[in-house]
């Protein structure tokens, strides 16, 4: 089979990058642009993590590491997994990868082929769909609805499974909606999945630490009945503000029944990226084992800004905003403004100097919404809301 790059022709994330590139170009022309488009924490990586990478370099860690990552880094991930989920995972099942996206890529590549169907959230992280299309598999959107607080619906998800379904992609807390799927709904979904043993699950839990209003993140790892077909995506990018370090981890099953998935992805690593750079892996250990005050401070800041965003947007004409329960995004409904979402986003950038992303860049069901990242200062968020108000009332 000849793979094509068809999936890459209309990637939402690429559109998002285009918005950000335009925002940067406008700023370079001297325009005062407030960037609420970007999906990365506006915090620096905590100093002790940076120090650990510098020390690793000074100590001479300049070579390849094992393709699946240093044992010490995988052991650190196992410790963290036990703390956050209460589930014991062997370092033998953990892969250290160059960013969360690589787990996505590996899982979709392993299961995706012409004739296969892969379920993914819509609206959702745009790379899911583009990667599925790249493999020749059929992307099947799972509707994520505002009336459910942007949580997955177990019933709707299960109804989309066919004998051709190979993989189900879940994401909670979610990009772009900030939705968190409650444990009760995940439980229902898992119970339903027991009837479909041919469906593997990839649970994208990269925002696990960012939940608000007492909402708790529920890891799919808590359900042993699907463990032998579960891939968990997580990483350092968001939790420790390390997007540029390119560091992720994933947890894989490796039984004969599971198709020895871990061995497959290790082979992919050997053939493709060799390993994650050594100093970053030492930094990753420091991130997990070191003090978490900076993470807590960042999450507290996101929580405060979230309230400002929801209150501010809620007072604007034509806009209503479901309170996001996780991550650092809000996904306000802009239907009543009368603007198609992408045009509104473009006009807000050009005329009001506020960069954000039109909902359709995250899927067909994103029409009528815009995504706003609150990875920016309270002051800038307030200024942006003022500008949006001025624009809408002019
Ligand atoms: N998963 C989701 C839901 C994301 O929003 C992102 C990044 O925005 C990723 C995965 C990718 O993370 P990384 O930067 O570690 O590749």
Boltz pocket constraint, residues with backbone or C-beta under 6 A from the ligand:
constraints:
  - pocket:
      binder: B
      contacts: [[A, 39], [A, 98], [A, 99], [A, 100], [A, 101], [A, 102], [A, 125], [A, 171], [A, 173], [A, 174], [A, 175], [A, 204], [A, 206], [A, 235], [A, 236], [A, 237], [A, 243], [A, 247], [A, 248]]
      max_distance: 6.0
